[in-house]
């Protein structure tokens, strides 16, 4: 089995690395990696329904969709991620416990009462410290999981809390679980770097070779996949089930009642209702926004230099954009 630990903390690159290795590796893989602050959304989720849009935008937190299903999770440098890629797996046979067991054994070796629980979680003393997910490609399986070591749990709870907006559709919101950090359970303190070294040595069955990085040609191909897919709006936001959105907000200009129908991540229909005043027909504004991707950046650009005051008096551009999420 090939052991990998590369230095990138770019979430788009790291998720692309998993997919590329799943499709192209000629041997089984175990990989450790970390992401800078990011929300990692499950393959089948409605991104906007999972994140606190304002918090993510204001704090410059990346949002990237992963290949596997399950719920949205927050990553930062205090969170360690592990990936197994196994070739020649029997199609349709996904065994979460088999792949998670080495992590359970490692944590138990450190004196933690760790166990597998529920569908895909690892817990220590009733606190979730790991979530796991899997994806099949032909006869290959990718299994990955998180290991909360010293993550910022306050940001974690803030970034995954949806705002007041109401979404309805086929996408299912994640269940927020009670979580804990591995570092808080250790009898003898260790850094996350020491923890990584400990896991790598256990997986290697002895001292680890120095060069655990991706090969140059692999990294080049992964960068290309990251640019084409994992940095794209189509994958991260547009790859969602259709949904309806409604939000009623009291503004200085009166109540705004926004109704959206979103198809493939774009506004198929929009109604701007309420008791506000305006001298122009708001249908003009609705027509202008129809077909726009449901992101703040795209909607801001679509509004352009429109004199919003003509459609809704005393409603600022920022307040109006806030009402759309």
C-alpha positions as CSV (number, residue, x, y, z in Angstrom):
1,X,0.0,0.0,0.0
2,X,1.3,3.4,-0.9
3,X,1.5,5.9,2.0
4,X,1.0,9.6,1.1
5,X,1.2,12.8,3.0
6,X,1.4,15.9,0.9
7,X,1.7,19.5,2.2
8,X,-1.2,21.1,0.3
9,X,-3.9,22.6,2.4
10,X,-6.0,23.8,-0.6
11,X,-9.4,22.0,-0.3
12,X,-10.0,22.0,-4.1
13,X,-6.6,20.4,-4.8
14,X,-7.0,17.9,-2.0
15,X,-10.4,16.7,-3.1
16,X,-9.2,16.5,-6.7
17,X,-6.3,14.4,-5.5
18,X,-8.7,11.9,-4.0
19,X,-10.6,11.6,-7.2
20,X,-7.6,11.4,-9.5
21,X,-5.9,8.7,-7.3
22,X,-9.2,6.7,-7.2
23,X,-9.3,6.7,-11.0
24,X,-5.6,6.3,-11.8
25,X,-3.7,4.7,-9.0
26,X,-2.1,1.4,-9.8
27,X,-1.9,0.4,-6.1
28,X,-3.8,0.8,-2.8
29,X,-3.4,4.1,-1.1
30,X,-3.5,5.5,2.4
31,X,-3.2,9.3,2.5
32,X,-3.2,11.9,5.3
33,X,-4.1,15.6,4.5
34,X,-5.4,18.8,5.9
35,X,-7.5,21.7,4.5
36,X,-7.4,25.3,5.3
37,X,-10.8,26.6,6.5
38,X,-13.5,25.2,4.3
39,X,-17.0,23.8,4.3
40,X,-16.9,20.4,2.5
41,X,-20.4,19.6,1.2
42,X,-21.7,16.2,0.5
43,X,-22.2,15.1,-3.1
44,X,-26.0,15.1,-3.0
45,X,-26.6,18.2,-0.9
46,X,-28.0,21.6,-1.6
47,X,-25.0,23.8,-0.8
48,X,-26.9,26.9,0.1
49,X,-29.2,25.0,2.5
50,X,-26.2,23.7,4.4
51,X,-24.1,26.7,5.1
52,X,-24.4,30.0,6.9
53,X,-24.0,32.1,3.8
54,X,-23.3,35.4,5.5
55,X,-20.7,33.8,7.9
56,X,-18.9,32.0,5.1
57,X,-18.8,35.1,2.9
58,X,-17.7,37.5,5.7
59,X,-14.9,35.1,6.9
60,X,-13.6,34.1,3.5
61,X,-14.2,30.4,4.1
62,X,-14.0,28.1,1.0
63,X,-17.0,26.0,0.0
64,X,-16.2,22.8,-2.0
65,X,-18.3,19.8,-2.9
66,X,-16.7,16.3,-2.4
67,X,-17.2,13.1,-4.3
68,X,-18.8,11.2,-1.5
69,X,-22.3,11.5,0.1
70,X,-23.2,12.4,3.6
71,X,-23.4,15.7,5.4
72,X,-21.6,19.0,5.2
73,X,-18.5,19.3,7.5
74,X,-16.1,22.1,8.5
75,X,-12.4,21.6,7.9
76,X,-9.5,23.7,9.3
77,X,-5.9,23.0,10.1
78,X,-6.9,21.4,13.4
79,X,-8.8,18.7,11.5
80,X,-6.9,15.8,10.0
81,X,-8.4,13.9,7.1
82,X,-7.5,10.3,6.1
83,X,-8.2,8.5,2.8
84,X,-8.1,4.8,1.8
85,X,-8.3,3.8,-1.8
86,X,-8.6,0.1,-2.4
87,X,-8.4,-1.6,-5.8
88,X,-10.3,-4.7,-6.7
89,X,-13.1,-4.3,-4.2
90,X,-16.2,-6.3,-4.7
91,X,-18.8,-4.0,-6.3
92,X,-21.5,-2.8,-4.0
93,X,-19.8,-4.0,-0.8
94,X,-19.1,-0.9,1.2
95,X,-17.7,-1.7,4.7
96,X,-17.3,1.4,6.8
97,X,-16.0,-0.5,9.8
98,X,-13.3,-2.2,7.9
99,X,-11.6,1.1,6.8
100,X,-12.3,3.0,10.1
101,X,-10.9,0.2,12.3
102,X,-7.2,1.3,11.9
103,X,-8.2,4.7,13.2
104,X,-10.1,3.2,16.1
105,X,-7.1,1.0,16.9
106,X,-4.7,4.0,16.7
107,X,-6.8,6.1,19.1
108,X,-7.2,3.2,21.5
109,X,-3.4,2.8,21.5
110,X,-3.3,6.4,22.7
111,X,-5.6,5.5,25.6
112,X,-8.8,6.9,24.2
113,X,-12.0,4.8,24.5
114,X,-12.8,5.2,20.8
115,X,-15.6,3.2,19.1
116,X,-17.6,3.0,15.9
117,X,-21.1,4.2,16.2
118,X,-24.2,4.9,14.1
119,X,-23.9,4.8,10.3
120,X,-20.4,6.2,9.9
121,X,-19.1,7.9,13.0
122,X,-16.3,7.4,15.5
123,X,-16.9,8.6,19.1
124,X,-14.9,9.1,22.2
125,X,-16.8,9.3,25.5
126,X,-20.0,10.1,23.6
127,X,-18.5,12.9,21.5
128,X,-18.2,12.6,17.7
129,X,-14.5,12.9,16.6
130,X,-14.8,11.4,13.1
131,X,-17.3,11.1,10.3
132,X,-16.7,8.7,7.4
133,X,-18.0,8.4,3.8
134,X,-17.4,6.2,0.7
135,X,-17.6,6.2,-3.0
136,X,-17.3,3.5,-5.6
137,X,-15.6,3.7,-9.0
138,X,-15.9,0.5,-11.0
139,X,-14.2,-2.1,-8.7
140,X,-12.4,0.6,-6.6
141,X,-13.5,2.1,-3.4
142,X,-12.6,5.4,-1.8
143,X,-13.1,5.7,1.9
144,X,-12.3,8.9,3.7
145,X,-12.9,10.4,7.1
146,X,-12.2,13.3,9.4
147,X,-10.3,13.3,12.7
148,X,-11.1,16.3,14.8
149,X,-7.9,16.9,16.6
150,X,-7.9,20.6,17.6
151,X,-10.5,22.1,15.4
152,X,-12.1,25.4,16.1
153,X,-15.5,24.1,17.3
154,X,-17.0,27.5,17.7
155,X,-16.5,28.3,14.0
156,X,-17.7,24.7,13.1
157,X,-21.0,25.4,14.8
158,X,-21.4,28.8,13.2
159,X,-20.4,27.9,9.6
160,X,-22.8,25.0,9.4
161,X,-25.8,26.8,10.9
162,X,-28.2,27.8,8.1
163,X,-29.5,31.4,8.4
164,X,-33.2,32.3,8.4
165,X,-33.8,31.5,4.8
166,X,-36.2,28.6,4.1
167,X,-35.3,26.0,1.5
168,X,-37.6,23.2,0.4
169,X,-36.6,20.5,-2.0
170,X,-35.1,17.0,-2.3
171,X,-31.9,17.9,-0.6
172,X,-31.7,16.9,3.1
173,X,-30.0,19.2,5.6
174,X,-27.2,17.6,7.7
175,X,-27.8,16.5,11.3
176,X,-25.6,18.6,13.6
177,X,-23.9,16.3,16.0
178,X,-22.2,16.9,19.4
179,X,-18.5,16.9,18.6
180,X,-15.2,16.9,20.4
181,X,-11.5,17.2,19.8
182,X,-9.1,14.3,20.2
183,X,-6.6,16.6,21.9
184,X,-9.0,17.2,24.7
185,X,-9.1,13.5,25.6
186,X,-5.3,12.8,25.5
187,X,-3.6,12.0,28.8
188,X,-0.3,13.3,27.4
189,X,-0.5,16.4,25.1
190,X,0.8,16.1,21.6
191,X,0.7,18.4,18.5
192,X,-1.3,17.6,15.4
193,X,2.0,17.1,13.6
194,X,3.1,14.5,16.2
195,X,-0.4,12.9,15.8
196,X,0.1,12.7,12.0
197,X,3.5,11.1,12.4
198,X,2.1,8.6,14.8
199,X,-0.7,7.6,12.4
200,X,1.7,7.4,9.4
201,X,4.1,5.1,11.3
202,X,1.3,2.8,12.4
203,X,0.0,2.6,8.8
204,X,3.4,2.0,7.4
205,X,4.2,-0.7,10.0
206,X,7.4,1.0,11.0
207,X,9.5,4.1,10.3
208,X,8.1,6.2,7.4
209,X,10.1,7.2,4.4
210,X,10.8,10.9,4.0
211,X,9.3,11.3,0.5
212,X,5.5,10.9,0.9
213,X,4.4,13.6,-1.5
214,X,2.7,13.2,-4.8
215,X,4.8,12.8,-7.9
216,X,5.3,15.9,-10.1
217,X,3.2,14.5,-13.0
218,X,0.4,13.5,-10.6
219,X,0.3,16.9,-9.0
220,X,0.1,18.6,-12.4
221,X,-2.9,16.4,-13.4
222,X,-4.6,17.0,-10.1
223,X,-4.2,20.8,-10.4
224,X,-5.9,20.6,-13.8
225,X,-8.8,18.6,-12.3
226,X,-9.1,21.0,-9.4
227,X,-9.4,23.9,-11.8
228,X,-11.8,22.3,-14.1
229,X,-14.1,20.8,-11.5
230,X,-13.4,21.5,-7.8
231,X,-13.1,25.2,-8.2
232,X,-16.1,25.5,-10.5
233,X,-19.4,27.0,-9.5
234,X,-21.2,24.3,-11.5
235,X,-19.8,21.6,-9.2
236,X,-19.8,23.4,-5.9
237,X,-23.2,25.1,-6.2
238,X,-24.9,24.1,-9.4
239,X,-24.7,20.3,-8.9
240,X,-27.7,20.2,-6.6
241,X,-31.3,19.0,-6.6
242,X,-33.9,21.6,-7.7
243,X,-35.3,23.6,-4.8
244,X,-37.6,26.4,-3.8
245,X,-36.6,29.3,-1.6
246,X,-38.7,31.8,0.4
247,X,-37.7,34.6,2.7
248,X,-39.7,37.4,4.3
249,X,-37.6,40.3,5.6
250,X,-38.6,43.6,7.2
251,X,-36.5,46.4,5.8
252,X,-36.5,50.2,6.0
253,X,-38.6,50.3,2.9
254,X,-41.2,47.8,4.1
255,X,-41.5,44.0,4.0
256,X,-39.8,42.1,1.2
257,X,-41.2,38.6,0.5
258,X,-38.8,36.8,-1.9
259,X,-39.9,33.6,-3.7
260,X,-37.4,31.7,-5.8
261,X,-37.5,28.5,-7.9
262,X,-34.0,27.2,-8.6
263,X,-33.2,24.7,-11.3
264,X,-29.6,23.4,-11.7
265,X,-28.4,26.2,-9.4
266,X,-30.0,29.0,-11.5
267,X,-33.0,31.2,-10.8
268,X,-35.7,29.8,-13.1
269,X,-38.3,32.0,-11.5
270,X,-38.3,34.9,-9.0
271,X,-41.1,36.9,-7.4
272,X,-40.4,40.0,-5.3
273,X,-43.5,40.5,-3.2
274,X,-44.2,42.8,-0.2
275,X,-45.5,46.2,0.9
276,X,-42.6,48.3,-0.3
277,X,-43.0,51.3,-2.6
278,X,-41.5,51.8,-6.0
279,X,-42.1,53.8,-9.2
280,X,-41.1,51.2,-11.7
281,X,-42.6,47.8,-12.3
282,X,-40.7,45.2,-10.2
283,X,-41.3,42.7,-13.0
284,X,-38.4,44.4,-14.9
285,X,-36.1,43.6,-12.0
286,X,-37.4,40.0,-11.8
287,X,-36.8,39.5,-15.5
288,X,-33.3,40.9,-15.2
289,X,-32.4,38.4,-12.4
290,X,-34.1,35.3,-13.9
291,X,-31.6,32.7,-15.2
292,X,-28.8,34.0,-12.9
293,X,-26.8,31.5,-10.8
294,X,-28.0,31.6,-7.2
295,X,-24.8,33.1,-5.8
296,X,-24.2,36.5,-4.3
297,X,-21.3,37.3,-6.7
298,X,-23.4,36.5,-9.8
299,X,-26.5,38.3,-8.6
300,X,-24.4,41.4,-7.7
301,X,-23.0,41.4,-11.2
302,X,-26.4,40.9,-12.8
303,X,-27.8,43.9,-10.9
304,X,-25.0,46.0,-12.4
305,X,-25.8,49.7,-12.1
306,X,-29.6,49.2,-11.7
307,X,-31.2,52.0,-9.7
308,X,-32.8,49.8,-7.1
309,X,-34.4,52.8,-5.5
310,X,-36.8,53.0,-8.5
311,X,-38.2,49.5,-7.7
312,X,-38.1,49.5,-3.9
313,X,-37.7,52.7,-2.0
314,X,-35.4,52.7,1.0
315,X,-34.0,49.2,0.3
316,X,-30.3,49.2,-0.1
317,X,-28.5,46.9,-2.6
318,X,-26.8,45.0,0.3
319,X,-30.1,44.4,2.1
320,X,-31.8,43.3,-1.1
321,X,-29.0,40.8,-1.8
322,X,-29.2,39.5,1.8
323,X,-32.9,38.8,1.2
324,X,-32.0,36.4,-1.7
325,X,-30.1,34.0,0.6
